[in-house]
């Protein structure tokens, strides 16, 4: 067992440095031009916010939590993939999560179901990194800090979403987390990385539907037998 990776690649060091530098620069008001807000994106054409929102954070603990996970889990992925591939994955998943946030929150806002909401932070990209790690090394044991229990890496993402639902922490962008996972899954499936491909997903989906139909048929047979008895 160890705390953190054995090696920290340069790309992770660069990302950590950029995140910290921009967080410090928030004291000069730059966050006002970087966070995602549906009205600003769709009505005023400020589409750059779909990318820039991931470089600013809501507070020091928000920043520390994201950077800790980026360092612990991203370092091994970056070592395995190389700088260019990891950086591309990180930026695309973060931007893709920003797009999903803007679409979802925009739909709620224009339907009158929610007020205008601003979102910032790298959590979408971080969740995508956690996904890549858990699918690359699914059988690894991870000892969580809170709660202090061991967990197979494959179950890390479902566990985190469960904790999100249980604690429902105010201000947390659950849509951003889910968006990062969905975009990450699409990239991993499309490239065949982490032992998963589009064809495998299609096969598993067809098998799940077939099993569902078989269970329904078994249930019908059981009900008929009970009627005859």
N, C-alpha and C positions, 0 to 999 in steps of 0.2 A: 504494500500500500504506500501511496505517496500523496502529498498535497500539491496539486498543480502538475504541469507537464515537465518532462525531463529537459526539454529544450524549447526556447521561445524564438520562433522564426522572425526575421526582420520585418515581414509584412505585418505581423501582429504588433510588434513594437511601434511601427509607423501608425497603425490604426489607433493604438492606445494613446500615442502622443497627439494625434490630430483631435481625438475626442476630448482629451484633457485641455488642449489649447483652446478649442472652440467653447468649451464650457467656461473657461476663465474669461473668454471674450464676451460671454453673455452679459457680463457686468456693464458692457458698453451698449447694450440694447440690441445686439444682432439677432436675438431669438425672434424678435417681432417680424423679421423678414424671412424666417426659415421654417416656422412650424406649419403644419397642415391644418387648413380650415376650409371646408367645402365651398363656402361663398367666395373666398379669395381665389380658389383654384378654378371653379367653374364659371363664375360671373366676371371675374377680373383677369382671367387668363394667367394667373401666377403659378404655372405648372412646375416651375423649379422647386416649389415647396414639396412636391412628391419625393424629391431626392434630399433636399437640405434638412428636412425635419429630423432625420436620423442622426444628425451631428450635434444636436442640442438636447439638453436634458432638463427635467423638472426640478432637480436638486442634487446635492452631493451624493445622497444614498442611492438615488436612481442611477446616477453615473457609475458609482462604485459597483453596484450589483451587476450592471450590464458589462462593465469592463472585466470584472472578475470571471464571469462566464466566458467572455470572449478569450481571455488569456488561458483559462483552464481547458476549455474544449476546442477552441479555435486553433490553438497551437499545434495540436496533433493532426488536425485536418489539413492545416496549411503545410505541415511537414510532409504529409503524404501526397498532397496535390501539387504543391509548388505555388509560388507567389502569384503568378498571373491567374491561374485557375481559381484559387481561393478568393482573390480580390474581386474577380468578376462575379463569383457566386455571392459574395457578401453584398456587393453594390446592387446587383439585380434583385436579390431577395428583399433588401431594404427598400428599394424603390417600388418593387411590386407590392409590398405590404402597404406602402404609402398610397398607392393607387387604390387598393382595396378599401383602405380606411376612408379615403375621400369619396369613393363610390357609395359605400354603405352609409356613412354619416350624412352624405349629401342626400341620399334617398330618404332617410328618416327626416331630415330637416325640411325638404321640399314637400314631403307628405304631411308635414305638421305634427310629426310624432316625436320630435326632439328639437332642442334648441341648437344653435350653432356651437360647435365644439372644436377646440384646438387640440392637436396631438403632436407630441414631440418625443424623441428618444429612439434608440437603436434596437429596441426590443424585438421588432419584427425580424431583423437580420440576425439577431442573437438566437432567436428560436429556430431559425433556419440552420444556423451552425450546430445547435444542439441536435436537430434532426439528423443532419449529416453524420455527426459523431455517433449517434445511437444506431443508425442503420449500417455504418461502416464496422463498428465493433459491438454488435447487439448483445453478446454474452458477457461483456465486461460488467464487473460489479462496481457500482457507485455508492459510496457512503454519503448520504445526505447530511447536511449540517442541521437543518430544521425541517422536519423532525429527523433525529439521528438514526436512520434505518438504512440497511443495504438494499439496493435496487438494481435489477438488471438494466443495462443501458437502453435496451429496446423499449422499456416501459417508462422511460424518463418523461417523454413528451406527454403521454396520457396522464401521468401522475401530476405534472405541472398544471395541465388544464383542469384536473380534478381539484387541485388546491385553489386554482382561480375561482372555481365555482363555489367551493365551500366557504372561502374567506371573503370573496366578492370585494376586494380592496378598492375603495373609491379612487378614481383617477387612473386606474389601470386600463390600458387599451386592449381588451380581449380580442377585438377584431384585428388589431395590429399583430398580435401573437399568432392568431389563426392564419392571417394573411401571409406572414413569413413562412409558416409551415407549409401552406398550400403551394406557394411559389417555389419553395425549396424542393418539395416533393415532385413538382412538375419538372424542375431542372434535373434532379437526380434520376427520375424515371426516363427522361428524354435522352440522357447521356449514358444510362446504364450503370452509373456509379452506385456504390453502396449496395450492390447486389439486388437492384430492382430496376425493371424496365416497364415500358408501357404495355408490352405484350403480357408480361407477368401479371400486371395489375388487371388487365382485361380477363386473363384466365382465372384469376382469383375471384373476380366479380361474377363471372359466369358460373363458377363452381359454387359460390355462395347462393346464387339464385336457384341453381339446381337443388341444392340441399334444402332451401326454403320450400320449394315445391314438393320435394319428397316428404318433408315433415308435415306439410299440409295434407298430402295424400294419406300418410300414416294416420293422421288425426281423423280423417274422414272414415277410414277403414275401422278405426277403433270405435267411432260413434255408431257405425252400422252394426258392428258386433254386439254392442250394448243394446241396441234397439231389438235385435233378434232374440236376445236373452230375456 
